[in-house]
Amino acid sequence: MRALIYIASFLCVMLLAFWAYRENYATQEMLRGVSRLNAQIADLRSSLAMQRAEWAYLNRPERLEELVNINFDKLRLLPMTADQFGLPEQVTYPPQPLFGATIDPNAAQDELIP
């Protein structure tokens, strides 16, 4: 009986060692994956920072004004003034509802009851 307990204990220890070995390598693989993702995130952040800087450079008011002056013949862009906006009377509003704005629920209920 004692030999059976020793053999069972030995097998349990071997199974646990095998499980720990597998988990160790799975954990190391996951850590390598996390490192790769962190490297990708860092690359994307630096790329995004570069694109934001480029966008700010391209949208400088001096540059845009120069482009407007160069392409004035094609675009006919002028500085905005107050008279370019519409008047409130020129704004179209949605039409009024065809039926009355208020609905009496009791009136409809009386019609359904004989």
Phi and psi restraints in degrees (range 20) as a CNS / XPLOR table:
assign (resid 1 and name C) (resid 2 and name N)
       (resid 2 and name CA) (resid 2 and name C) 1.0 -64.5 20.0 2
assign (resid 2 and name N) (resid 2 and name CA)
       (resid 2 and name C) (resid 3 and name N) 1.0 -36.9 20.0 2
assign (resid 2 and name C) (resid 3 and name N)
       (resid 3 and name CA) (resid 3 and name C) 1.0 -65.3 20.0 2
assign (resid 3 and name N) (resid 3 and name CA)
       (resid 3 and name C) (resid 4 and name N) 1.0 -37.8 20.0 2
assign (resid 3 and name C) (resid 4 and name N)
       (resid 4 and name CA) (resid 4 and name C) 1.0 -64.2 20.0 2
assign (resid 4 and name N) (resid 4 and name CA)
       (resid 4 and name C) (resid 5 and name N) 1.0 -40.3 20.0 2
assign (resid 4 and name C) (resid 5 and name N)
       (resid 5 and name CA) (resid 5 and name C) 1.0 -65.9 20.0 2
assign (resid 5 and name N) (resid 5 and name CA)
       (resid 5 and name C) (resid 6 and name N) 1.0 -41.1 20.0 2
assign (resid 5 and name C) (resid 6 and name N)
       (resid 6 and name CA) (resid 6 and name C) 1.0 -62.8 20.0 2
assign (resid 6 and name N) (resid 6 and name CA)
       (resid 6 and name C) (resid 7 and name N) 1.0 -43.7 20.0 2
assign (resid 6 and name C) (resid 7 and name N)
       (resid 7 and name CA) (resid 7 and name C) 1.0 -65.0 20.0 2
assign (resid 7 and name N) (resid 7 and name CA)
       (resid 7 and name C) (resid 8 and name N) 1.0 -43.6 20.0 2
assign (resid 7 and name C) (resid 8 and name N)
       (resid 8 and name CA) (resid 8 and name C) 1.0 -63.7 20.0 2
assign (resid 8 and name N) (resid 8 and name CA)
       (resid 8 and name C) (resid 9 and name N) 1.0 -41.2 20.0 2
assign (resid 8 and name C) (resid 9 and name N)
       (resid 9 and name CA) (resid 9 and name C) 1.0 -64.5 20.0 2
assign (resid 9 and name N) (resid 9 and name CA)
       (resid 9 and name C) (resid 10 and name N) 1.0 -42.7 20.0 2
assign (resid 9 and name C) (resid 10 and name N)
       (resid 10 and name CA) (resid 10 and name C) 1.0 -61.8 20.0 2
assign (resid 10 and name N) (resid 10 and name CA)
       (resid 10 and name C) (resid 11 and name N) 1.0 -43.1 20.0 2
assign (resid 10 and name C) (resid 11 and name N)
       (resid 11 and name CA) (resid 11 and name C) 1.0 -64.0 20.0 2
assign (resid 11 and name N) (resid 11 and name CA)
       (resid 11 and name C) (resid 12 and name N) 1.0 -40.3 20.0 2
assign (resid 11 and name C) (resid 12 and name N)
       (resid 12 and name CA) (resid 12 and name C) 1.0 -63.0 20.0 2
assign (resid 12 and name N) (resid 12 and name CA)
       (resid 12 and name C) (resid 13 and name N) 1.0 -42.6 20.0 2
assign (resid 12 and name C) (resid 13 and name N)
       (resid 13 and name CA) (resid 13 and name C) 1.0 -63.7 20.0 2
assign (resid 13 and name N) (resid 13 and name CA)
       (resid 13 and name C) (resid 14 and name N) 1.0 -42.0 20.0 2
assign (resid 13 and name C) (resid 14 and name N)
       (resid 14 and name CA) (resid 14 and name C) 1.0 -64.7 20.0 2
assign (resid 14 and name N) (resid 14 and name CA)
       (resid 14 and name C) (resid 15 and name N) 1.0 -42.6 20.0 2
assign (resid 14 and name C) (resid 15 and name N)
       (resid 15 and name CA) (resid 15 and name C) 1.0 -63.5 20.0 2
assign (resid 15 and name N) (resid 15 and name CA)
       (resid 15 and name C) (resid 16 and name N) 1.0 -42.2 20.0 2
assign (resid 15 and name C) (resid 16 and name N)
       (resid 16 and name CA) (resid 16 and name C) 1.0 -66.2 20.0 2
assign (resid 16 and name N) (resid 16 and name CA)
       (resid 16 and name C) (resid 17 and name N) 1.0 -37.1 20.0 2
assign (resid 16 and name C) (resid 17 and name N)
       (resid 17 and name CA) (resid 17 and name C) 1.0 -65.2 20.0 2
assign (resid 17 and name N) (resid 17 and name CA)
       (resid 17 and name C) (resid 18 and name N) 1.0 -42.4 20.0 2
assign (resid 17 and name C) (resid 18 and name N)
       (resid 18 and name CA) (resid 18 and name C) 1.0 -63.4 20.0 2
assign (resid 18 and name N) (resid 18 and name CA)
       (resid 18 and name C) (resid 19 and name N) 1.0 -42.7 20.0 2
assign (resid 18 and name C) (resid 19 and name N)
       (resid 19 and name CA) (resid 19 and name C) 1.0 -62.4 20.0 2
assign (resid 19 and name N) (resid 19 and name CA)
       (resid 19 and name C) (resid 20 and name N) 1.0 -44.3 20.0 2
assign (resid 19 and name C) (resid 20 and name N)
       (resid 20 and name CA) (resid 20 and name C) 1.0 -64.2 20.0 2
assign (resid 20 and name N) (resid 20 and name CA)
       (resid 20 and name C) (resid 21 and name N) 1.0 -38.3 20.0 2
assign (resid 20 and name C) (resid 21 and name N)
       (resid 21 and name CA) (resid 21 and name C) 1.0 -61.9 20.0 2
assign (resid 21 and name N) (resid 21 and name CA)
       (resid 21 and name C) (resid 22 and name N) 1.0 -46.9 20.0 2
assign (resid 21 and name C) (resid 22 and name N)
       (resid 22 and name CA) (resid 22 and name C) 1.0 -63.4 20.0 2
assign (resid 22 and name N) (resid 22 and name CA)
       (resid 22 and name C) (resid 23 and name N) 1.0 -44.2 20.0 2
assign (resid 22 and name C) (resid 23 and name N)
       (resid 23 and name CA) (resid 23 and name C) 1.0 -63.7 20.0 2
assign (resid 23 and name N) (resid 23 and name CA)
       (resid 23 and name C) (resid 24 and name N) 1.0 -37.0 20.0 2
assign (resid 23 and name C) (resid 24 and name N)
       (resid 24 and name CA) (resid 24 and name C) 1.0 -61.0 20.0 2
assign (resid 24 and name N) (resid 24 and name CA)
       (resid 24 and name C) (resid 25 and name N) 1.0 -48.0 20.0 2
assign (resid 24 and name C) (resid 25 and name N)
       (resid 25 and name CA) (resid 25 and name C) 1.0 -69.4 20.0 2
assign (resid 25 and name N) (resid 25 and name CA)
       (resid 25 and name C) (resid 26 and name N) 1.0 -35.3 20.0 2
assign (resid 25 and name C) (resid 26 and name N)
       (resid 26 and name CA) (resid 26 and name C) 1.0 -64.9 20.0 2
assign (resid 26 and name N) (resid 26 and name CA)
       (resid 26 and name C) (resid 27 and name N) 1.0 -40.1 20.0 2
assign (resid 26 and name C) (resid 27 and name N)
       (resid 27 and name CA) (resid 27 and name C) 1.0 -65.5 20.0 2
assign (resid 27 and name N) (resid 27 and name CA)
       (resid 27 and name C) (resid 28 and name N) 1.0 -42.2 20.0 2
assign (resid 27 and name C) (resid 28 and name N)
       (resid 28 and name CA) (resid 28 and name C) 1.0 -62.7 20.0 2
assign (resid 28 and name N) (resid 28 and name CA)
       (resid 28 and name C) (resid 29 and name N) 1.0 -39.4 20.0 2
assign (resid 28 and name C) (resid 29 and name N)
       (resid 29 and name CA) (resid 29 and name C) 1.0 -64.6 20.0 2
assign (resid 29 and name N) (resid 29 and name CA)
       (resid 29 and name C) (resid 30 and name N) 1.0 -41.8 20.0 2
assign (resid 29 and name C) (resid 30 and name N)
       (resid 30 and name CA) (resid 30 and name C) 1.0 -63.8 20.0 2
assign (resid 30 and name N) (resid 30 and name CA)
       (resid 30 and name C) (resid 31 and name N) 1.0 -39.8 20.0 2
assign (resid 30 and name C) (resid 31 and name N)
       (resid 31 and name CA) (resid 31 and name C) 1.0 -64.8 20.0 2
assign (resid 31 and name N) (resid 31 and name CA)
       (resid 31 and name C) (resid 32 and name N) 1.0 -38.1 20.0 2
assign (resid 31 and name C) (resid 32 and name N)
       (resid 32 and name CA) (resid 32 and name C) 1.0 -64.5 20.0 2
assign (resid 32 and name N) (resid 32 and name CA)
       (resid 32 and name C) (resid 33 and name N) 1.0 -38.9 20.0 2
assign (resid 32 and name C) (resid 33 and name N)
       (resid 33 and name CA) (resid 33 and name C) 1.0 -63.5 20.0 2
assign (resid 33 and name N) (resid 33 and name CA)
       (resid 33 and name C) (resid 34 and name N) 1.0 -41.1 20.0 2
assign (resid 33 and name C) (resid 34 and name N)
       (resid 34 and name CA) (resid 34 and name C) 1.0 -64.4 20.0 2
assign (resid 34 and name N) (resid 34 and name CA)
       (resid 34 and name C) (resid 35 and name N) 1.0 -39.5 20.0 2
assign (resid 34 and name C) (resid 35 and name N)
       (resid 35 and name CA) (resid 35 and name C) 1.0 -63.5 20.0 2
assign (resid 35 and name N) (resid 35 and name CA)
       (resid 35 and name C) (resid 36 and name N) 1.0 -41.0 20.0 2
assign (resid 35 and name C) (resid 36 and name N)
       (resid 36 and name CA) (resid 36 and name C) 1.0 -63.3 20.0 2
assign (resid 36 and name N) (resid 36 and name CA)
       (resid 36 and name C) (resid 37 and name N) 1.0 -42.7 20.0 2
assign (resid 36 and name C) (resid 37 and name N)
       (resid 37 and name CA) (resid 37 and name C) 1.0 -64.1 20.0 2
assign (resid 37 and name N) (resid 37 and name CA)
       (resid 37 and name C) (resid 38 and name N) 1.0 -40.7 20.0 2
assign (resid 37 and name C) (resid 38 and name N)
       (resid 38 and name CA) (resid 38 and name C) 1.0 -63.4 20.0 2
assign (resid 38 and name N) (resid 38 and name CA)
       (resid 38 and name C) (resid 39 and name N) 1.0 -37.4 20.0 2
assign (resid 38 and name C) (resid 39 and name N)
       (resid 39 and name CA) (resid 39 and name C) 1.0 -66.0 20.0 2
assign (resid 39 and name N) (resid 39 and name CA)
       (resid 39 and name C) (resid 40 and name N) 1.0 -40.8 20.0 2
assign (resid 39 and name C) (resid 40 and name N)
       (resid 40 and name CA) (resid 40 and name C) 1.0 -63.6 20.0 2
assign (resid 40 and name N) (resid 40 and name CA)
       (resid 40 and name C) (resid 41 and name N) 1.0 -42.0 20.0 2
assign (resid 40 and name C) (resid 41 and name N)
       (resid 41 and name CA) (resid 41 and name C) 1.0 -62.0 20.0 2
assign (resid 41 and name N) (resid 41 and name CA)
       (resid 41 and name C) (resid 42 and name N) 1.0 -42.9 20.0 2
assign (resid 41 and name C) (resid 42 and name N)
       (resid 42 and name CA) (resid 42 and name C) 1.0 -62.9 20.0 2
assign (resid 42 and name N) (resid 42 and name CA)
       (resid 42 and name C) (resid 43 and name N) 1.0 -42.1 20.0 2
assign (resid 42 and name C) (resid 43 and name N)
       (resid 43 and name CA) (resid 43 and name C) 1.0 -62.7 20.0 2
assign (resid 43 and name N) (resid 43 and name CA)
       (resid 43 and name C) (resid 44 and name N) 1.0 -43.3 20.0 2
assign (resid 43 and name C) (resid 44 and name N)
       (resid 44 and name CA) (resid 44 and name C) 1.0 -66.7 20.0 2
assign (resid 44 and name N) (resid 44 and name CA)
       (resid 44 and name C) (resid 45 and name N) 1.0 -36.7 20.0 2
assign (resid 44 and name C) (resid 45 and name N)
       (resid 45 and name CA) (resid 45 and name C) 1.0 -65.7 20.0 2
assign (resid 45 and name N) (resid 45 and name CA)
       (resid 45 and name C) (resid 46 and name N) 1.0 -42.0 20.0 2
assign (resid 45 and name C) (resid 46 and name N)
       (resid 46 and name CA) (resid 46 and name C) 1.0 -67.2 20.0 2
assign (resid 46 and name N) (resid 46 and name CA)
       (resid 46 and name C) (resid 47 and name N) 1.0 -37.7 20.0 2
assign (resid 46 and name C) (resid 47 and name N)
       (resid 47 and name CA) (resid 47 and name C) 1.0 -64.2 20.0 2
assign (resid 47 and name N) (resid 47 and name CA)
       (resid 47 and name C) (resid 48 and name N) 1.0 -41.5 20.0 2
assign (resid 47 and name C) (resid 48 and name N)
       (resid 48 and name CA) (resid 48 and name C) 1.0 -64.6 20.0 2
assign (resid 48 and name N) (resid 48 and name CA)
       (resid 48 and name C) (resid 49 and name N) 1.0 -40.6 20.0 2
assign (resid 48 and name C) (resid 49 and name N)
       (resid 49 and name CA) (resid 49 and name C) 1.0 -62.9 20.0 2
assign (resid 49 and name N) (resid 49 and name CA)
       (resid 49 and name C) (resid 50 and name N) 1.0 -40.4 20.0 2
assign (resid 49 and name C) (resid 50 and name N)
       (resid 50 and name CA) (resid 50 and name C) 1.0 -65.0 20.0 2
assign (resid 50 and name N) (resid 50 and name CA)
       (resid 50 and name C) (resid 51 and name N) 1.0 -41.6 20.0 2
assign (resid 50 and name C) (resid 51 and name N)
       (resid 51 and name CA) (resid 51 and name C) 1.0 -66.7 20.0 2
assign (resid 51 and name N) (resid 51 and name CA)
       (resid 51 and name C) (resid 52 and name N) 1.0 -37.4 20.0 2
assign (resid 51 and name C) (resid 52 and name N)
       (resid 52 and name CA) (resid 52 and name C) 1.0 -64.8 20.0 2
assign (resid 52 and name N) (resid 52 and name CA)
       (resid 52 and name C) (resid 53 and name N) 1.0 -40.8 20.0 2
assign (resid 52 and name C) (resid 53 and name N)
       (resid 53 and name CA) (resid 53 and name C) 1.0 -64.8 20.0 2
assign (resid 53 and name N) (resid 53 and name CA)
       (resid 53 and name C) (resid 54 and name N) 1.0 -40.6 20.0 2
assign (resid 53 and name C) (resid 54 and name N)
       (resid 54 and name CA) (resid 54 and name C) 1.0 -65.4 20.0 2
assign (resid 54 and name N) (resid 54 and name CA)
       (resid 54 and name C) (resid 55 and name N) 1.0 -40.4 20.0 2
assign (resid 54 and name C) (resid 55 and name N)
       (resid 55 and name CA) (resid 55 and name C) 1.0 -62.3 20.0 2
assign (resid 55 and name N) (resid 55 and name CA)
       (resid 55 and name C) (resid 56 and name N) 1.0 -43.8 20.0 2
assign (resid 55 and name C) (resid 56 and name N)
       (resid 56 and name CA) (resid 56 and name C) 1.0 -63.8 20.0 2
assign (resid 56 and name N) (resid 56 and name CA)
       (resid 56 and name C) (resid 57 and name N) 1.0 -38.0 20.0 2
assign (resid 56 and name C) (resid 57 and name N)
       (resid 57 and name CA) (resid 57 and name C) 1.0 -66.2 20.0 2
assign (resid 57 and name N) (resid 57 and name CA)
       (resid 57 and name C) (resid 58 and name N) 1.0 -42.4 20.0 2
assign (resid 57 and name C) (resid 58 and name N)
       (resid 58 and name CA) (resid 58 and name C) 1.0 -72.6 20.0 2
assign (resid 58 and name N) (resid 58 and name CA)
       (resid 58 and name C) (resid 59 and name N) 1.0 -24.1 20.0 2
assign (resid 58 and name C) (resid 59 and name N)
       (resid 59 and name CA) (resid 59 and name C) 1.0 -100.4 20.0 2
assign (resid 59 and name N) (resid 59 and name CA)
       (resid 59 and name C) (resid 60 and name N) 1.0 23.0 20.0 2
assign (resid 59 and name C) (resid 60 and name N)
       (resid 60 and name CA) (resid 60 and name C) 1.0 -63.3 20.0 2
assign (resid 60 and name N) (resid 60 and name CA)
       (resid 60 and name C) (resid 61 and name N) 1.0 136.7 20.0 2
assign (resid 60 and name C) (resid 61 and name N)
       (resid 61 and name CA) (resid 61 and name C) 1.0 -58.3 20.0 2
assign (resid 61 and name N) (resid 61 and name CA)
       (resid 61 and name C) (resid 62 and name N) 1.0 -37.1 20.0 2
assign (resid 61 and name C) (resid 62 and name N)
       (resid 62 and name CA) (resid 62 and name C) 1.0 -63.8 20.0 2
assign (resid 62 and name N) (resid 62 and name CA)
       (resid 62 and name C) (resid 63 and name N) 1.0 -43.0 20.0 2
assign (resid 62 and name C) (resid 63 and name N)
       (resid 63 and name CA) (resid 63 and name C) 1.0 -65.5 20.0 2
assign (resid 63 and name N) (resid 63 and name CA)
       (resid 63 and name C) (resid 64 and name N) 1.0 -44.4 20.0 2
assign (resid 63 and name C) (resid 64 and name N)
       (resid 64 and name CA) (resid 64 and name C) 1.0 -64.0 20.0 2
assign (resid 64 and name N) (resid 64 and name CA)
       (resid 64 and name C) (resid 65 and name N) 1.0 -39.1 20.0 2
assign (resid 64 and name C) (resid 65 and name N)
       (resid 65 and name CA) (resid 65 and name C) 1.0 -64.4 20.0 2
assign (resid 65 and name N) (resid 65 and name CA)
       (resid 65 and name C) (resid 66 and name N) 1.0 -39.8 20.0 2
assign (resid 65 and name C) (resid 66 and name N)
       (resid 66 and name CA) (resid 66 and name C) 1.0 -64.7 20.0 2
assign (resid 66 and name N) (resid 66 and name CA)
       (resid 66 and name C) (resid 67 and name N) 1.0 -40.8 20.0 2
assign (resid 66 and name C) (resid 67 and name N)
       (resid 67 and name CA) (resid 67 and name C) 1.0 -64.8 20.0 2
assign (resid 67 and name N) (resid 67 and name CA)
       (resid 67 and name C) (resid 68 and name N) 1.0 -38.8 20.0 2
assign (resid 67 and name C) (resid 68 and name N)
       (resid 68 and name CA) (resid 68 and name C) 1.0 -63.7 20.0 2
assign (resid 68 and name N) (resid 68 and name CA)
       (resid 68 and name C) (resid 69 and name N) 1.0 -42.9 20.0 2
assign (resid 68 and name C) (resid 69 and name N)
       (resid 69 and name CA) (resid 69 and name C) 1.0 -65.4 20.0 2
assign (resid 69 and name N) (resid 69 and name CA)
       (resid 69 and name C) (resid 70 and name N) 1.0 -39.3 20.0 2
assign (resid 69 and name C) (resid 70 and name N)
       (resid 70 and name CA) (resid 70 and name C) 1.0 -65.7 20.0 2
assign (resid 70 and name N) (resid 70 and name CA)
       (resid 70 and name C) (resid 71 and name N) 1.0 -41.6 20.0 2
assign (resid 70 and name C) (resid 71 and name N)
       (resid 71 and name CA) (resid 71 and name C) 1.0 -101.2 20.0 2
assign (resid 71 and name N) (resid 71 and name CA)
       (resid 71 and name C) (resid 72 and name N) 1.0 24.3 20.0 2
assign (resid 71 and name C) (resid 72 and name N)
       (resid 72 and name CA) (resid 72 and name C) 1.0 -61.6 20.0 2
assign (resid 72 and name N) (resid 72 and name CA)
       (resid 72 and name C) (resid 73 and name N) 1.0 -37.9 20.0 2
assign (resid 72 and name C) (resid 73 and name N)
       (resid 73 and name CA) (resid 73 and name C) 1.0 -61.5 20.0 2
assign (resid 73 and name N) (resid 73 and name CA)
       (resid 73 and name C) (resid 74 and name N) 1.0 -36.4 20.0 2
assign (resid 73 and name C) (resid 74 and name N)
       (resid 74 and name CA) (resid 74 and name C) 1.0 -84.6 20.0 2
assign (resid 74 and name N) (resid 74 and name CA)
       (resid 74 and name C) (resid 75 and name N) 1.0 -42.7 20.0 2
assign (resid 74 and name C) (resid 75 and name N)
       (resid 75 and name CA) (resid 75 and name C) 1.0 -93.8 20.0 2
assign (resid 75 and name N) (resid 75 and name CA)
       (resid 75 and name C) (resid 76 and name N) 1.0 -31.2 20.0 2
assign (resid 75 and name C) (resid 76 and name N)
       (resid 76 and name CA) (resid 76 and name C) 1.0 55.9 20.0 2
assign (resid 76 and name N) (resid 76 and name CA)
       (resid 76 and name C) (resid 77 and name N) 1.0 43.0 20.0 2
assign (resid 76 and name C) (resid 77 and name N)
       (resid 77 and name CA) (resid 77 and name C) 1.0 -83.4 20.0 2
assign (resid 77 and name N) (resid 77 and name CA)
       (resid 77 and name C) (resid 78 and name N) 1.0 132.9 20.0 2
assign (resid 77 and name C) (resid 78 and name N)
       (resid 78 and name CA) (resid 78 and name C) 1.0 -123.6 20.0 2
assign (resid 78 and name N) (resid 78 and name CA)
       (resid 78 and name C) (resid 79 and name N) 1.0 158.8 20.0 2
assign (resid 78 and name C) (resid 79 and name N)
       (resid 79 and name CA) (resid 79 and name C) 1.0 -62.5 20.0 2
assign (resid 79 and name N) (resid 79 and name CA)
       (resid 79 and name C) (resid 80 and name N) 1.0 147.1 20.0 2
assign (resid 79 and name C) (resid 80 and name N)
       (resid 80 and name CA) (resid 80 and name C) 1.0 -74.4 20.0 2
assign (resid 80 and name N) (resid 80 and name CA)
       (resid 80 and name C) (resid 81 and name N) 1.0 138.5 20.0 2
assign (resid 80 and name C) (resid 81 and name N)
       (resid 81 and name CA) (resid 81 and name C) 1.0 -128.8 20.0 2
assign (resid 81 and name N) (resid 81 and name CA)
       (resid 81 and name C) (resid 82 and name N) 1.0 167.8 20.0 2
assign (resid 81 and name C) (resid 82 and name N)
       (resid 82 and name CA) (resid 82 and name C) 1.0 -67.2 20.0 2
assign (resid 82 and name N) (resid 82 and name CA)
       (resid 82 and name C) (resid 83 and name N) 1.0 -28.4 20.0 2
assign (resid 82 and name C) (resid 83 and name N)
       (resid 83 and name CA) (resid 83 and name C) 1.0 -76.8 20.0 2
assign (resid 83 and name N) (resid 83 and name CA)
       (resid 83 and name C) (resid 84 and name N) 1.0 -3.2 20.0 2
assign (resid 83 and name C) (resid 84 and name N)
       (resid 84 and name CA) (resid 84 and name C) 1.0 -82.2 20.0 2
assign (resid 84 and name N) (resid 84 and name CA)
       (resid 84 and name C) (resid 85 and name N) 1.0 -11.7 20.0 2
assign (resid 84 and name C) (resid 85 and name N)
       (resid 85 and name CA) (resid 85 and name C) 1.0 -89.5 20.0 2
assign (resid 85 and name N) (resid 85 and name CA)
       (resid 85 and name C) (resid 86 and name N) 1.0 152.5 20.0 2
assign (resid 85 and name C) (resid 86 and name N)
       (resid 86 and name CA) (resid 86 and name C) 1.0 -79.6 20.0 2
assign (resid 86 and name N) (resid 86 and name CA)
       (resid 86 and name C) (resid 87 and name N) 1.0 165.8 20.0 2
assign (resid 86 and name C) (resid 87 and name N)
       (resid 87 and name CA) (resid 87 and name C) 1.0 -90.8 20.0 2
assign (resid 87 and name N) (resid 87 and name CA)
       (resid 87 and name C) (resid 88 and name N) 1.0 156.4 20.0 2
assign (resid 87 and name C) (resid 88 and name N)
       (resid 88 and name CA) (resid 88 and name C) 1.0 -60.1 20.0 2
assign (resid 88 and name N) (resid 88 and name CA)
       (resid 88 and name C) (resid 89 and name N) 1.0 -28.6 20.0 2
assign (resid 88 and name C) (resid 89 and name N)
       (resid 89 and name CA) (resid 89 and name C) 1.0 -69.1 20.0 2
assign (resid 89 and name N) (resid 89 and name CA)
       (resid 89 and name C) (resid 90 and name N) 1.0 -21.4 20.0 2
assign (resid 89 and name C) (resid 90 and name N)
       (resid 90 and name CA) (resid 90 and name C) 1.0 -84.6 20.0 2
assign (resid 90 and name N) (resid 90 and name CA)
       (resid 90 and name C) (resid 91 and name N) 1.0 -8.6 20.0 2
assign (resid 90 and name C) (resid 91 and name N)
       (resid 91 and name CA) (resid 91 and name C) 1.0 -81.0 20.0 2
assign (resid 91 and name N) (resid 91 and name CA)
       (resid 91 and name C) (resid 92 and name N) 1.0 129.3 20.0 2
assign (resid 91 and name C) (resid 92 and name N)
       (resid 92 and name CA) (resid 92 and name C) 1.0 -88.6 20.0 2
assign (resid 92 and name N) (resid 92 and name CA)
       (resid 92 and name C) (resid 93 and name N) 1.0 132.9 20.0 2
assign (resid 92 and name C) (resid 93 and name N)
       (resid 93 and name CA) (resid 93 and name C) 1.0 -102.6 20.0 2
assign (resid 93 and name N) (resid 93 and name CA)
       (resid 93 and name C) (resid 94 and name N) 1.0 157.6 20.0 2
assign (resid 93 and name C) (resid 94 and name N)
       (resid 94 and name CA) (resid 94 and name C) 1.0 -64.0 20.0 2
assign (resid 94 and name N) (resid 94 and name CA)
       (resid 94 and name C) (resid 95 and name N) 1.0 148.9 20.0 2
assign (resid 94 and name C) (resid 95 and name N)
       (resid 95 and name CA) (resid 95 and name C) 1.0 -68.2 20.0 2
assign (resid 95 and name N) (resid 95 and name CA)
       (resid 95 and name C) (resid 96 and name N) 1.0 156.5 20.0 2
assign (resid 95 and name C) (resid 96 and name N)
       (resid 96 and name CA) (resid 96 and name C) 1.0 -69.9 20.0 2
assign (resid 96 and name N) (resid 96 and name CA)
       (resid 96 and name C) (resid 97 and name N) 1.0 152.1 20.0 2
assign (resid 96 and name C) (resid 97 and name N)
       (resid 97 and name CA) (resid 97 and name C) 1.0 -62.8 20.0 2
assign (resid 97 and name N) (resid 97 and name CA)
       (resid 97 and name C) (resid 98 and name N) 1.0 148.1 20.0 2
assign (resid 97 and name C) (resid 98 and name N)
       (resid 98 and name CA) (resid 98 and name C) 1.0 -65.7 20.0 2
assign (resid 98 and name N) (resid 98 and name CA)
       (resid 98 and name C) (resid 99 and name N) 1.0 -39.3 20.0 2
assign (resid 98 and name C) (resid 99 and name N)
       (resid 99 and name CA) (resid 99 and name C) 1.0 -97.2 20.0 2
assign (resid 99 and name N) (resid 99 and name CA)
       (resid 99 and name C) (resid 100 and name N) 1.0 171.5 20.0 2
assign (resid 99 and name C) (resid 100 and name N)
       (resid 100 and name CA) (resid 100 and name C) 1.0 -56.9 20.0 2
assign (resid 100 and name N) (resid 100 and name CA)
       (resid 100 and name C) (resid 101 and name N) 1.0 150.1 20.0 2
assign (resid 100 and name C) (resid 101 and name N)
       (resid 101 and name CA) (resid 101 and name C) 1.0 -71.1 20.0 2
assign (resid 101 and name N) (resid 101 and name CA)
       (resid 101 and name C) (resid 102 and name N) 1.0 -26.3 20.0 2
assign (resid 101 and name C) (resid 102 and name N)
       (resid 102 and name CA) (resid 102 and name C) 1.0 -107.4 20.0 2
assign (resid 102 and name N) (resid 102 and name CA)
       (resid 102 and name C) (resid 103 and name N) 1.0 140.0 20.0 2
assign (resid 102 and name C) (resid 103 and name N)
       (resid 103 and name CA) (resid 103 and name C) 1.0 -118.2 20.0 2
assign (resid 103 and name N) (resid 103 and name CA)
       (resid 103 and name C) (resid 104 and name N) 1.0 130.2 20.0 2
assign (resid 103 and name C) (resid 104 and name N)
       (resid 104 and name CA) (resid 104 and name C) 1.0 -95.2 20.0 2
assign (resid 104 and name N) (resid 104 and name CA)
       (resid 104 and name C) (resid 105 and name N) 1.0 109.0 20.0 2
assign (resid 104 and name C) (resid 105 and name N)
       (resid 105 and name CA) (resid 105 and name C) 1.0 -67.7 20.0 2
assign (resid 105 and name N) (resid 105 and name CA)
       (resid 105 and name C) (resid 106 and name N) 1.0 -26.9 20.0 2
assign (resid 105 and name C) (resid 106 and name N)
       (resid 106 and name CA) (resid 106 and name C) 1.0 -70.4 20.0 2
assign (resid 106 and name N) (resid 106 and name CA)
       (resid 106 and name C) (resid 107 and name N) 1.0 -33.4 20.0 2
assign (resid 106 and name C) (resid 107 and name N)
       (resid 107 and name CA) (resid 107 and name C) 1.0 -65.6 20.0 2
assign (resid 107 and name N) (resid 107 and name CA)
       (resid 107 and name C) (resid 108 and name N) 1.0 -42.4 20.0 2
assign (resid 107 and name C) (resid 108 and name N)
       (resid 108 and name CA) (resid 108 and name C) 1.0 -68.4 20.0 2
assign (resid 108 and name N) (resid 108 and name CA)
       (resid 108 and name C) (resid 109 and name N) 1.0 -34.4 20.0 2
assign (resid 108 and name C) (resid 109 and name N)
       (resid 109 and name CA) (resid 109 and name C) 1.0 -69.2 20.0 2
assign (resid 109 and name N) (resid 109 and name CA)
       (resid 109 and name C) (resid 110 and name N) 1.0 -37.2 20.0 2
assign (resid 109 and name C) (resid 110 and name N)
       (resid 110 and name CA) (resid 110 and name C) 1.0 -65.2 20.0 2
assign (resid 110 and name N) (resid 110 and name CA)
       (resid 110 and name C) (resid 111 and name N) 1.0 -32.8 20.0 2
assign (resid 110 and name C) (resid 111 and name N)
       (resid 111 and name CA) (resid 111 and name C) 1.0 -70.5 20.0 2
assign (resid 111 and name N) (resid 111 and name CA)
       (resid 111 and name C) (resid 112 and name N) 1.0 -29.6 20.0 2
assign (resid 111 and name C) (resid 112 and name N)
       (resid 112 and name CA) (resid 112 and name C) 1.0 -78.4 20.0 2
assign (resid 112 and name N) (resid 112 and name CA)
       (resid 112 and name C) (resid 113 and name N) 1.0 -29.8 20.0 2
assign (resid 112 and name C) (resid 113 and name N)
       (resid 113 and name CA) (resid 113 and name C) 1.0 -83.7 20.0 2
assign (resid 113 and name N) (resid 113 and name CA)
       (resid 113 and name C) (resid 114 and name N) 1.0 123.6 20.0 2
